[in-house]
Amino acid sequence: MIIHPNPNIEGAAFGDMKDPATGEFIAEALMRAAQEGRYLRYMWDKPSDPNNYAYEKISWVRHFPELDWYIASSVYEEELRSSSTVLRNRLFGISLAVTAIGGALGWVGTRWLVGPLQRLAGTADQVRAGNLDVQSGIRRNDEIGVLAATFDGMIGRVRDDIATLDSRVKERTAALEEAEARQRLILDAIPAAIAYLDGAERLRFVNRRWRELAGHDADDVLDRRLDEVLDADAYRRLSPHLERTRAGEAASFEDGGTGRDGRPLVTRTMLIPQRNARGATVGFFVLSLDVTEEREAQRQLLEAQRLKAVGQLSGGLAHDFNNLLSIILGNLSVARERFAGLEDLAACLEPALRASRRGADITARLLAFARRQPLKPQPVEVRLLVREMTVLLSRSLPASITIETPTIGTPAIGTPAIGTPADPAGGADGIWVVADPAQLENALVNLALNARDAMPQGGVLTLSVQERAEVETAGFDEPPAPGRYVEIAVRDTGCGFAPEGLARAFEPFFTTKSLGSGLGLSMVYGFVKQSGGYIRIDSAAGAGAAITLLLPRADAPEREDLPGGEPDDQPAPRWSGQLALVAEDDDDVRQVMRKQLMELGFSVMEAASGDEAMELLDQLDDLRLLVSDIVMPGVSGLQLARHLRVARPDVQVILISGFSVEEIDEREGLVILGKPWDKKDLAAAVRIPAAV
């Protein structure tokens, strides 16, 4: 601060001063104002009232780039207002003086002006009465003379204009008729239904779309009352909105009904009142749009968003529950191994282990619904898989239920459905999809068991598989994208879905049964969406149900693309003395992993976070194995694995998680161990050579 009216702040560090009202640095605000070419307001004190920052200032600032100087000039708004008051008073005094002088001059000129002006006024009265041949007769060289000449010329021009008025009116009438015809063509072409009603609700104008919505094919609706044109139910629904509009309020509403083709019809209608000069409603403008497809798309979008939210919640719950199950299963397995000789204890441990595995199965269903269960997609010949499932289901379902496979045929004994490039029973190509065969089997089993429960007295269960090049999009959870699909349909002749059950069919934990988890259909939904497909339910109460799965069609795989067979079970090797690092933020899960690795012979180090593990990786030269949770605070397990891939490629990495939240490229070759796991699963995942 170089110069300031308040000498107390000269030389102060102006860059540290803030506007008390906004807390913003004044120097920065001034520099922005200089660049934007505007003034700046801020609160400041006065030399006569220091430290009381209650006075508003206005500053103008300019920047001089040659010196990089900012020079600001400011003034208190109070001073500006007082200056404006003084100026206003001075102007008022001047105005009074001018008025007085003008009054005197006016009195002098009045006598000289009144006579000619009275003559002009008389001439104007005659013109108003229709006499266009009249002239003022004033001839003067001053302003009044100019005014009189102009007035006389105007009368002549009006006389000439009236002479051509008739011809111009005729031309304009023809143009209006042409414009009306063009307007009618446009209004008939637009997809909106447009009409006009007078105050008595008589139709004075309708376009073609309105006639179609109302069910009329010609202009026979004009001059008829609205209640004579619409059916009684439609007019009853419309009447309250007409009353609102008659009261002067524009009304907008949606109405559902049935179209001329019998399909559901949803329209959005706007009623706009037409008022006269007194404000009374004398007519109604009507605009209606067919929003049936829009509402159906919105319903599907809301349903998808709701299921996505439920899926995210379910996925989070399943992830936390998997941590608990990992701890429970790990400790129960250790207890069973250490106390195998205690029969009473073993009798208690086995049910607990089975219950824990059942819990793991439930969480797997939750994760499948949430689309967070890691899948193992591979080529699957759908017809063969369904045939094999038919054999299994025929042994499990009651004898009162008949299974039919009209588009599948009889299964070929010994023909595998997975990883077989040929279909001995159905042709060289078969019908292929790329999906997780175990999840597809689980989905079909769930649908079959639901059908069984819907047919307690017996019935027919139909499973069919077809290729679809064109798909009817109606009814699916979302409109399918164009492409080739395989349609798998499971139909039953049971009791069907009630309307409320059909609306919530895919919600996890929702069930109409007295017993059950309510995860069957939600698991099917999750598998289908995770596999890039679509699902549809067609049902009515008491009329059976048909559930259709639509999966993307795949080409028959080449022999080299087929997955190999399952490896033979081998006894778990022991890795005596080799060093392993466990990175897991849950203490109990980390302890279970540490115990199991020690039982396999490893020496174990622990890290409670990804950051801690990253520090240890550079210090443990003899590290052979890293076992890390994928999701951890700070550095994730996936980041640790990619770091080791570059810095320590000799160290094997096993990632553990209830679900993967990041995209993992299969080409990275990472080993994923799902929660919960058994010790044998851990031993099978270790690929480094065992100690001799």
C-alpha positions in Angstrom: 0.0 0.0 0.0 1.7 3.2 -1.2 -0.9 5.9 -0.8 -4.1 5.7 1.2 -6.4 8.3 2.9 -5.8 6.4 6.1 -2.1 6.9 6.9 -2.2 4.1 9.4 -2.2 1.5 6.7 0.3 3.1 4.3 3.1 0.6 3.7 0.9 -2.3 4.9 0.9 -5.7 3.0 -2.2 -5.1 1.0 -2.3 -8.6 -0.3 -3.2 -9.9 3.2 -6.2 -7.6 3.6 -9.7 -9.3 3.2 -13.2 -8.0 2.6 -14.9 -8.5 5.9 -18.2 -9.2 4.2 -17.0 -12.0 1.9 -13.6 -13.1 3.4 -12.0 -12.7 -0.1 -8.6 -11.1 -0.5 -9.2 -7.5 -1.7 -6.0 -7.4 -3.8 -7.0 -10.5 -5.8 -10.5 -9.2 -6.4 -9.1 -5.9 -7.6 -6.8 -7.5 -10.0 -9.7 -9.6 -11.4 -11.8 -6.4 -11.7 -8.9 -4.7 -13.6 -8.7 -7.6 -16.1 -12.5 -7.7 -16.6 -12.8 -3.9 -16.9 -15.3 -3.4 -14.1 -15.5 -1.8 -10.6 -15.4 -3.6 -7.3 -17.5 -3.2 -4.1 -16.2 -4.2 -0.7 -16.6 -3.2 2.9 -14.0 -0.9 4.6 -13.6 1.4 7.6 -13.1 5.2 7.7 -10.2 7.2 9.0 -12.7 8.9 11.4 -14.1 5.5 12.4 -11.2 3.0 12.3 -11.6 -0.7 12.5 -15.3 -0.5 11.9 -15.6 -2.2 8.6 -19.2 -1.2 7.9 -18.8 1.3 5.0 -19.2 0.2 1.4 -16.6 1.3 -1.0 -16.4 1.3 -4.8 -13.0 1.0 -6.4 -11.8 1.4 -10.0 -8.5 -0.2 -10.8 -6.2 -0.2 -13.8 -3.2 -2.4 -14.6 -0.1 -1.0 -16.2 1.7 -4.1 -17.7 4.9 -2.2 -18.4 5.5 -1.7 -14.7 3.2 -4.5 -13.5 1.5 -1.9 -11.3 -2.1 -1.8 -10.2 -3.4 1.7 -9.4 -6.7 1.8 -7.7 -9.0 4.8 -6.9 -11.8 4.3 -4.4 -14.6 6.3 -3.0 -17.2 5.6 -0.3 -20.7 5.1 -1.7 -22.0 7.4 1.0 -20.0 10.2 -0.5 -21.3 9.5 -3.9 -24.8 9.6 -2.7 -24.3 12.9 -0.9 -22.7 14.4 -4.1 -25.7 13.1 -6.1 -28.1 14.8 -3.6 -26.3 18.2 -4.0 -26.4 17.8 -7.8 -30.0 17.0 -7.7 -30.9 20.1 -5.6 -29.0 22.2 -8.0 -30.7 20.8 -11.0 -34.1 21.3 -9.2 -33.3 25.0 -8.7 -32.3 25.4 -12.4 -35.5 23.6 -13.4 -37.6 26.1 -11.4 -35.8 29.0 -13.0 -36.3 27.6 -16.5 -40.0 26.9 -15.7 -40.6 30.5 -14.7 -38.9 31.9 -17.8 -40.8 29.5 -20.0 -44.1 30.5 -18.4 -43.5 34.1 -19.2 -42.6 33.3 -22.8 -45.6 31.0 -23.1 -48.0 33.8 -22.1 -46.5 36.0 -24.8 -46.7 33.4 -27.5 -50.1 32.1 -26.7 -52.0 34.9 -28.2 -49.9 34.5 -31.4 -50.4 30.7 -31.6 -54.0 30.2 -30.4 -55.8 31.4 -33.5 -54.0 29.2 -36.1 -54.3 26.2 -33.8 -58.0 26.7 -33.4 -58.3 26.6 -37.2 -56.3 23.4 -37.4 -58.6 21.9 -34.7 -61.7 22.8 -36.6 -60.2 21.2 -39.8 -59.4 18.0 -37.8 -63.1 17.9 -36.6 -64.3 18.0 -40.2 -61.9 15.2 -41.2 -63.1 13.1 -38.4 -66.6 13.6 -39.6 -65.6 12.1 -42.9 -65.0 15.3 -45.0 -61.6 14.5 -46.7 -61.9 17.6 -49.1 -61.4 20.1 -46.4 -58.1 22.2 -46.1 -56.8 24.4 -43.2 -56.0 27.4 -45.4 -53.1 28.4 -43.2 -50.1 29.8 -45.0 -47.2 30.9 -42.7 -43.4 30.6 -42.8 -43.1 29.4 -39.3 -43.6 26.1 -37.6 -47.3 26.4 -37.5 -47.3 26.9 -41.3 -45.2 23.7 -41.7 -47.7 21.9 -39.4 -50.6 23.1 -41.4 -49.0 22.1 -44.8 -48.2 18.7 -43.4 -51.8 18.3 -42.1 -53.2 19.2 -45.5 -50.8 16.8 -47.3 -51.8 14.1 -44.9 -55.5 14.5 -45.7 -54.6 14.2 -49.4 -52.7 11.0 -48.8 -55.5 9.5 -46.8 -57.8 10.3 -49.6 -55.5 8.5 -52.1 -55.1 5.5 -49.7 -58.8 5.0 -49.4 -59.1 4.9 -53.1 -56.8 1.8 -53.2 -58.0 0.2 -50.0 -60.6 -2.1 -51.6 -58.1 -3.7 -54.0 -55.6 -4.2 -51.2 -58.2 -5.8 -48.9 -59.0 -8.3 -51.7 -55.4 -9.2 -52.1 -54.9 -9.6 -48.4 -58.0 -11.8 -48.2 -56.6 -14.1 -50.8 -53.3 -14.3 -49.0 -55.0 -15.1 -45.7 -57.0 -17.9 -47.3 -53.7 -19.4 -48.7 -52.0 -19.1 -45.3 -55.0 -20.8 -43.6 -54.8 -23.7 -46.0 -51.1 -23.9 -45.4 -51.7 -23.8 -41.6 -54.3 -26.5 -41.9 -51.8 -28.7 -43.7 -49.1 -28.1 -41.1 -51.5 -28.7 -38.1 -52.7 -32.0 -39.7 -49.1 -33.2 -40.2 -47.8 -32.7 -36.7 -48.1 -35.6 -34.3 -49.9 -33.6 -31.6 -53.7 -33.5 -31.3 -55.0 -29.9 -31.4 -58.5 -28.5 -30.9 -60.3 -25.3 -30.0 -63.5 -25.2 -27.9 -65.7 -22.1 -27.5 -67.2 -21.1 -24.2 -70.1 -23.6 -24.7 -67.6 -26.4 -25.2 -68.4 -26.7 -28.9 -65.6 -27.8 -31.2 -64.6 -25.0 -33.6 -61.4 -26.4 -34.8 -59.7 -29.9 -34.7 -56.8 -31.3 -36.6 -56.5 -34.8 -38.0 -54.6 -36.2 -35.1 -57.3 -35.1 -32.6 -60.0 -36.7 -34.8 -58.0 -40.0 -34.8 -57.6 -40.0 -31.0 -61.3 -39.2 -30.5 -62.2 -42.0 -33.0 -63.6 -39.8 -35.8 -62.6 -39.9 -39.4 -64.1 -36.7 -40.8 -64.9 -33.2 -39.9 -68.3 -34.2 -38.5 -67.2 -33.2 -35.0 -67.1 -29.5 -35.8 -69.8 -27.4 -34.1 -70.7 -30.3 -31.9 -70.4 -30.2 -28.1 -67.5 -32.1 -26.6 -69.7 -34.4 -24.5 -71.4 -35.5 -27.8 -68.0 -36.4 -29.4 -66.3 -38.2 -26.5 -67.5 -41.3 -24.7 -69.1 -40.7 -21.3 -66.2 -42.1 -19.3 -63.6 -39.9 -21.1 -65.7 -36.8 -20.7 -66.2 -37.5 -17.0 -62.4 -37.7 -16.5 -61.9 -34.5 -18.5 -64.7 -32.4 -16.8 -62.7 -31.3 -13.7 -59.9 -30.0 -15.8 -62.3 -28.1 -18.0 -63.8 -26.5 -14.9 -60.3 -25.5 -13.7 -59.6 -23.9 -17.1 -63.0 -22.1 -17.2 -61.9 -20.5 -13.9 -58.9 -19.1 -15.7 -56.2 -21.6 -14.7 -54.2 -23.5 -17.4 -54.5 -27.2 -16.8 -52.0 -30.0 -17.6 -52.7 -33.6 -16.9 -52.2 -37.2 -18.1 -55.1 -39.6 -18.9 -55.1 -43.3 -19.5 -57.5 -45.1 -21.7 -57.8 -47.5 -24.6 -57.0 -46.6 -28.2 -59.0 -47.5 -31.3 -56.9 -50.6 -31.7 -57.6 -51.8 -28.2 -54.2 -51.1 -26.8 -53.5 -49.0 -23.7 -53.2 -45.3 -24.5 -51.7 -42.6 -22.3 -52.1 -39.0 -23.4 -50.7 -35.8 -21.9 -53.2 -32.9 -22.4 -52.9 -29.2 -21.8 -55.9 -26.9 -21.6 -55.3 -23.2 -22.1 -58.1 -20.6 -21.4 -58.9 -17.8 -23.9 -60.1 -14.7 -22.1 -61.9 -11.6 -23.3 -61.1 -8.0 -22.3 -63.1 -8.5 -19.0 -61.0 -11.6 -18.0 -63.8 -14.1 -18.6 -63.0 -17.4 -20.3 -64.6 -17.6 -23.8 -62.8 -20.6 -25.2 -60.3 -23.4 -24.6 -57.2 -24.3 -26.6 -56.5 -28.1 -26.4 -53.2 -29.8 -27.0 -52.8 -33.6 -26.5 -49.8 -35.8 -27.0 -49.6 -39.6 -27.2 -47.0 -40.5 -24.5 -47.7 -44.2 -24.2 -44.3 -45.3 -25.4 -42.6 -42.5 -23.3 -44.3 -43.7 -20.1 -43.5 -47.3 -20.8 -39.8 -46.4 -21.3 -39.9 -44.3 -18.1 -41.4 -47.2 -16.2 -38.7 -49.6 -17.5 -36.0 -47.0 -16.6 -37.3 -46.5 -13.1 -37.5 -50.3 -12.6 -33.9 -50.7 -13.8 -32.7 -47.9 -11.5 -34.6 -49.4 -8.5 -33.1 -52.8 -9.2 -29.6 -51.2 -9.6 -29.9 -49.5 -6.2 -31.1 -52.7 -4.6 -28.3 -54.6 -6.3 -25.7 -52.1 -5.0 -27.0 -52.5 -1.5 -27.1 -56.3 -1.8 -23.6 -56.4 -3.2 -22.3 -54.4 -0.3 -24.1 -56.6 2.3 -22.8 -59.7 0.6 -19.2 -58.4 0.6 -19.3 -57.8 4.3 -21.0 -61.1 5.0 -18.4 -62.9 3.0 -15.7 -61.5 5.3 -17.7 -62.9 8.3 -18.1 -66.3 6.6 -14.4 -66.4 5.8 -13.6 -66.1 9.5 -16.3 -68.6 10.5 -15.4 -71.2 7.9 -11.7 -70.8 8.5 -11.9 -71.3 12.2 -14.5 -74.1 12.0 -12.2 -75.9 9.5 -9.2 -75.5 11.9 -11.3 -76.8 14.8 -12.4 -79.8 12.8 -8.8 -80.7 11.9 -7.4 -80.2 15.4 -10.2 -81.9 17.2 -11.1 -84.6 14.7 -11.0 -87.3 17.4 -13.8 -85.7 19.5 -17.0 -87.2 18.1 -19.3 -84.9 20.1 -17.5 -81.8 18.9 -17.5 -83.1 15.3 -21.2 -83.6 15.5 -21.6 -79.9 16.3 -19.0 -78.6 13.8 -20.4 -80.3 10.7 -23.8 -78.6 10.9 -22.1 -75.3 11.5 -19.8 -75.9 8.5 -22.9 -76.8 6.3 -24.7 -73.7 7.5 -21.7 -71.5 6.7 -21.5 -72.9 3.2 -25.2 -72.4 2.8 -24.6 -68.7 3.8 -21.9 -68.5 1.2 -24.3 -69.8 -1.4 -26.8 -67.1 -0.4 -24.2 -64.4 -0.7 -23.2 -65.8 -4.1 -26.8 -65.3 -5.1 -26.8 -61.8 -3.8 -23.6 -61.0 -5.7 -25.1 -62.5 -8.8 -28.1 -60.2 -8.5 -25.8 -57.2 -7.9 -23.7 -58.3 -11.0 -20.6 -58.4 -8.8 -20.1 -62.2 -8.7 -17.0 -63.0 -10.9 -18.3 -65.2 -13.7 -16.3 -67.8 -15.6 -17.8 -67.4 -19.1 -17.0 -70.0 -21.7 -18.7 -71.3 -24.9 -21.9 -73.2 -24.0 -24.1 -75.2 -26.4 -27.5 -74.2 -25.0 -29.6 -77.0 -26.3 -27.3 -79.7 -24.9 -27.1 -78.0 -21.6 -30.9 -77.7 -21.3 -31.2 -81.4 -22.3 -28.9 -82.4 -19.6 -30.8 -80.2 -17.1 -34.0 -81.9 -18.3 -32.7 -85.3 -17.3 -31.7 -84.0 -13.9 -35.0 -82.2 -13.4 -37.1 -85.3 -14.4 -35.5 -87.1 -11.4 -36.2 -84.3 -9.0 -39.7 -83.0 -9.9 -42.8 -84.8 -8.8 -44.3 -87.4 -11.1 -47.4 -85.1 -11.5 -45.3 -82.6 -13.5 -44.6 -83.4 -17.1 -41.5 -81.9 -18.7 -41.8 -81.0 -22.4 -38.9 -79.8 -24.7 -40.5 -79.1 -28.1 -37.5 -77.3 -29.6 -34.7 -79.3 -28.0 -35.3 -83.0 -28.6 -33.9 -86.0 -26.7 -30.5 -85.6 -25.1 -27.7 -87.6 -26.5 -26.1 -89.8 -23.9 -22.6 -88.7 -23.1 -22.7 -85.5 -25.1 -21.1 -82.7 -23.2 -22.7 -79.2 -23.4 -19.6 -77.2 -22.5 -16.6 -76.8 -24.7 -17.8 -79.0 -27.6 -17.5 -77.6 -31.1 -20.1 -79.9 -32.6 -23.6 -80.9 -31.7 -24.0 -84.6 -32.5 -27.7 -84.4 -31.8 -28.6 -81.2 -33.4 -26.3 -80.3 -36.2 -22.7 -79.1 -36.8 -23.1 -75.6 -35.4 -25.5 -75.9 -32.5 -26.8 -72.9 -30.6 -24.0 -71.3 -28.7 -23.7 -68.5 -26.1 -20.8 -67.4 -24.0 -21.8 -67.6 -20.3 -20.9 -69.2 -17.0 -22.4 -72.7 -17.4 -22.8 -73.2 -13.6 -24.7 -69.9 -13.2 -26.9 -70.8 -16.3 -27.7 -74.2 -14.7 -28.5 -72.6 -11.4 -30.8 -70.1 -13.2 -32.7 -72.9 -14.9 -33.0 -74.9 -11.7 -34.4 -71.9 -9.9 -37.0 -71.3 -12.6 -37.9 -75.0 -12.6 -38.3 -75.1 -8.8 -40.5 -72.0 -8.9 -42.6 -73.6 -11.5 -42.9 -76.7 -9.3 -44.1 -74.6 -6.4 -46.7 -72.9 -8.7 -48.1 -76.3 -9.7 -48.8 -78.2 -6.4 -51.4 -80.3 -8.2 -49.2 -81.1 -11.1 -49.0 -79.7 -14.6 -46.7 -79.1 -17.6 -43.3 -77.6 -17.5 -42.0 -76.5 -20.9 -38.4 -75.7 -21.7 -37.6 -74.3 -25.2 -34.5 -72.9 -26.9 -34.7 -70.8 -30.1 -32.5 -68.5 -32.1 -33.9 -64.9 -32.5 -32.6 -62.5 -35.2 -35.5 -60.1 -34.5 -36.9 -59.6 -31.0 -40.2 -58.2 -29.9 -38.9 -55.7 -27.3 -42.1 -55.2 -25.3 -42.1 -56.7 -21.8 -38.4 -57.1 -21.3 -36.6 -55.4 -18.3 -35.1 -53.0 -20.9 -35.4 -52.8 -24.7 -32.9 -55.3 -26.2 -30.2 -53.9 -28.5 -30.3 -55.1 -32.1 -28.4 -58.3 -32.7 -28.6 -62.1 -32.7 -29.9 -63.7 -29.5 -30.7 -67.1 -28.1 -34.1 -67.3 -26.4 -34.5 -69.7 -23.5 -38.1 -70.0 -22.3 -39.4 -71.7 -19.2 -43.2 -72.0 -19.1 -45.6 -73.6 -16.6 -49.3 -74.1 -16.3 -49.4 -73.1 -12.6 -51.1 -70.3 -10.7 -49.1 -67.5 -12.3 -48.1 -64.2 -10.7 -50.4 -61.9 -8.9 -50.0 -58.2 -10.1 -48.2 -57.1 -7.0 -45.9 -60.2 -7.1 -45.2 -59.6 -10.8 -44.1 -55.9 -10.1 -41.6 -57.0 -7.4 -40.5 -60.4 -8.9 -36.8 -59.5 -9.3 -36.4 -57.9 -5.8 -34.1 -59.8 -3.5 -35.7 -61.2 -0.4 -39.2 -60.7 -1.8 -41.2 -63.9 -1.8 -44.8 -65.0 -1.8 -43.9 -68.3 -0.2 -44.1 -69.1 3.5 -40.5 -70.4 3.4 -37.6 -69.3 1.2 -35.0 -66.6 0.8 -36.6 -64.7 -2.1 -33.3 -64.8 -4.0 -34.2 -67.2 -6.8 -35.5 -64.8 -9.4 -33.2 -62.0 -8.3 -30.2 -64.4 -8.8 -31.5 -65.2 -12.3 -31.9 -61.5 -13.1 -28.4 -60.8 -11.9 -26.9 -63.6 -14.0 -28.8 -62.5 -17.1 -27.7 -58.9 -16.8 -24.1 -59.8 -16.0 -24.1 -62.0 -19.1 -25.3 -59.1 -21.3 -28.8 -60.4 -21.7 -32.5 -59.5 -21.0 -35.3 -61.1 -19.1 -39.1 -61.0 -19.4 -42.0 -62.4 -17.4 -45.4 -63.1 -19.1 -48.0 -64.1 -16.6 -51.5 -63.6 -15.3 -53.0 -64.8 -12.0 -54.3 -68.4 -12.5 -53.0 -68.6 -16.1 -49.5 -69.9 -15.7 -46.2 -68.1 -16.3 -43.5 -67.9 -19.0 -40.1 -66.5 -18.2 -37.9 -65.7 -21.2 -34.1 -65.3 -21.0 -32.5 -63.6 -23.9 -28.7 -64.1 -24.2 -26.4 -62.8 -27.0 -25.8 -65.5 -29.7 -22.2 -66.6 -30.1 -20.5 -68.4 -33.0 -19.4 -72.0 -32.5 -15.9 -72.0 -31.0 -12.8 -73.4 -32.6 -11.1 -76.4 -31.0 -8.2 -74.4 -29.6 -10.5 -71.9 -28.0 -12.2 -74.6 -25.8 -11.4 -74.8 -22.1 -9.4 -77.7 -20.9 -10.6 -80.3 -18.5 -10.6 -79.9 -14.8 -7.2 -80.8 -13.2 -7.0 -84.0 -11.2 -7.2 -83.5 -7.4 -3.7 -83.6 -6.0 -2.7 -83.6 -2.3 -1.8 -80.1 -1.2 2.0 -79.6 -1.2 3.8 -77.9 1.7 5.9 -74.8 1.2 8.2 -75.1 4.2 10.2 -72.0 5.1 9.0 -69.9 2.1 7.9 -66.3 2.9 4.4 -65.1 2.3 2.9 -61.6 2.9 -0.8 -61.3 3.8 -2.5 -57.9 3.1 -6.0 -57.6 4.5 -7.7 -54.8 6.4 -10.0 -57.1 8.4 -8.0 -58.4 11.3 -10.0 -61.6 11.8 -9.9 -62.5 8.1 -6.2 -61.8 8.1 -5.7 -64.2 11.0 -7.5 -67.0 9.2 -5.4 -66.6 6.1 -2.2 -66.4 8.2 -3.1 -69.7 10.0 -3.9 -71.5 6.8 -0.6 -70.4 5.1 1.4 -71.4 8.2 -0.3 -74.9 8.1 0.9 -75.1 4.4 4.4 -74.4 5.6 4.8 -70.7 4.8 6.5 -68.1 7.1 4.0 -65.3 7.1 4.2 -61.5 7.4 1.1 -59.4 7.8 0.0 -55.9 6.5 -3.2 -54.2 7.7 -3.5 -52.0 4.6 -2.3 -51.7 1.0 0.0 -48.8 1.9 1.7 -50.9 4.6 2.0 -53.9 2.2 3.6 -51.6 -0.5 6.3 -50.5 2.0 7.1 -54.1 3.0 7.3 -55.3 -0.6 10.6 -53.4 -1.1 12.1 -54.7 2.1 11.4 -58.4 1.8 14.0 -59.7 -0.6 13.0 -63.4 -0.2 9.3 -62.9 -0.6 7.7 -65.7 -2.7 3.9 -65.1 -2.3 1.6 -62.1 -1.7 -2.0 -62.8 -0.7 -4.0 -59.6 -0.8 -7.6 -58.4 -0.5 -8.7 -56.5 -3.6 -10.6 -53.7 -1.8 -8.5 -52.0 0.9 -8.0 -48.4 2.1 -5.3 -46.7 0.2 -3.5 -48.9 -2.2 -5.7 -51.7 -3.5 -4.8 -55.3 -4.0 -5.0 -54.9 -7.8 -2.4 -52.0 -7.6 -0.1 -54.2 -5.5 -0.4 -57.0 -8.0 0.4 -54.8 -11.0 3.3 -53.2 -9.1 4.8 -56.7 -8.4 4.2 -57.7 -12.0 6.8 -55.0 -13.0 9.1 -54.8 -10.0 9.1 -58.4 -8.7 7.8 -60.8 -11.4 9.1 -63.8 -9.4 6.6 -63.2 -6.6 3.2 -64.9 -7.0 0.1 -62.9 -6.2 -3.3 -64.3 -5.1 -6.1 -61.8 -4.8 -9.1 -62.4 -2.5 -12.4 -60.7 -2.5 -16.1 -61.2 -2.2 -16.5 -59.4 -5.5 -14.2 -57.4 -7.8 -15.0 -53.7 -8.1 -12.4 -53.0 -10.8 -12.0 -54.2 -14.3 -9.4 -57.0 -14.4 -8.1 -58.0 -17.7 -8.0 -61.8 -18.1 -4.7 -61.4 -20.0 -3.0 -60.3 -16.7 -3.2 -63.9 -15.5 -4.1 -62.9 -11.9 -5.3 -65.6 -9.5 -8.6 -64.6 -7.8 -9.7 -66.5 -4.7 -13.3 -65.8 -3.7 -14.5 -65.3 -0.1 -15.2 -67.5 1.8 -12.6 -70.2 0.8 -11.3 -73.5 2.1 -7.7 -74.3 2.8 -7.7 -76.7 -0.1 -8.8 -73.8 -2.4 -5.9 -71.7 -1.1 -3.4 -74.6 -1.7 -4.8 -75.1 -5.2 -4.3 -71.4 -6.0 -0.6 -71.4 -5.0 1.5 -72.0 -8.1 5.1 -71.6 -6.8 7.0 -74.9 -6.5 6.7 -76.7 -3.2 9.8 -77.0 -0.9 11.6 -80.2 -1.1 
